[in-house]
Each structure stands twice: as structure tokens, then as C-alpha cells.
Amino acid sequence: MTNRTVKPKRPKRWVEKWGDFYAKRGVTILGSDLFSRKPFCRALKDQHYHFILVCKPGSHL
């Protein structure tokens, strides 16, 4: 496992823990293809974050 590997539940747990604090401050979350998954996107929307996530065409067939 490399430093760039993201465990699937870690980003969602971060949003659940810090969501209120940062969302109220107008923070925009930026993320790579590793974060462009429905559970994480849903968590961001539920906390009213602004976000920009990129994805590879082959990752979402």
C-alpha cells in the first residue's frame, strides 16, 4: 500500500467528523478519481459542501 492509496471509508468519516465546522466556512473540497465515488459525494452533499472531484472515464462505466 502506498501513501496515495485511500481507504474507502476514511474520507467519508472525515466529512462526518468535520462537516459542520468547514462547510459553514464555505470550504470547497477538491479531490481526485479516488474520491469520486457515490458514498463520498453523497456525504459532501449532505453536509452542503461545495466540491470539485475529477474522475477517469474508465473508472465509471
C-alpha positions as CSV (number, residue, x, y, z in Angstrom):
1,M,0.0,0.0,0.0
2,T,1.4,3.4,-1.0
3,N,0.8,6.8,0.6
4,R,-1.5,7.6,-2.3
5,T,-3.9,4.8,-1.5
6,V,-7.1,6.0,0.1
7,K,-9.1,3.6,2.3
8,P,-12.7,3.9,1.1
9,K,-14.3,4.9,4.4
10,R,-11.7,7.4,5.6
11,P,-12.8,10.4,3.5
12,K,-16.5,9.9,4.4
13,R,-15.6,9.7,8.1
14,W,-13.6,12.9,7.8
15,V,-16.7,14.6,6.3
16,E,-18.9,13.3,9.1
17,K,-16.5,14.5,11.8
18,W,-15.6,17.9,10.4
19,G,-18.5,18.6,8.1
20,D,-20.3,21.2,10.1
21,F,-17.1,23.1,11.0
22,Y,-15.7,23.5,7.5
23,A,-19.0,23.6,5.5
24,K,-20.1,26.7,7.4
25,R,-16.9,28.4,6.3
26,G,-17.6,28.0,2.6
27,V,-14.7,25.5,2.0
28,T,-14.6,23.8,-1.4
29,I,-13.4,20.2,-1.3
30,L,-11.1,19.2,-4.2
31,G,-10.5,15.5,-5.0
32,S,-9.1,13.1,-7.5
33,D,-10.6,10.0,-9.0
34,L,-10.0,8.2,-5.7
35,F,-12.7,10.3,-4.1
36,S,-15.3,10.3,-7.0
37,R,-17.5,7.6,-5.5
38,K,-21.2,7.8,-4.7
39,P,-20.9,7.4,-0.9
40,F,-18.3,10.2,-0.6
41,C,-20.2,12.5,-3.0
42,R,-23.4,11.9,-1.0
43,A,-21.7,12.7,2.3
44,L,-20.4,16.0,0.8
45,K,-23.9,16.9,-0.5
46,D,-25.5,16.1,2.8
47,Q,-23.1,18.5,4.6
48,H,-23.7,21.2,2.0
49,Y,-20.1,21.4,0.8
50,H,-19.0,22.9,-2.5
51,F,-16.8,20.3,-4.2
52,I,-14.9,19.6,-7.4
53,L,-14.0,15.9,-8.0
54,V,-12.3,14.6,-11.1
55,C,-12.7,11.1,-12.5
56,K,-11.2,9.0,-15.2
57,P,-13.6,7.9,-17.9
58,G,-12.7,4.2,-17.4
59,S,-13.4,4.3,-13.7
60,H,-17.2,4.9,-14.1
61,L,-18.5,2.6,-16.8
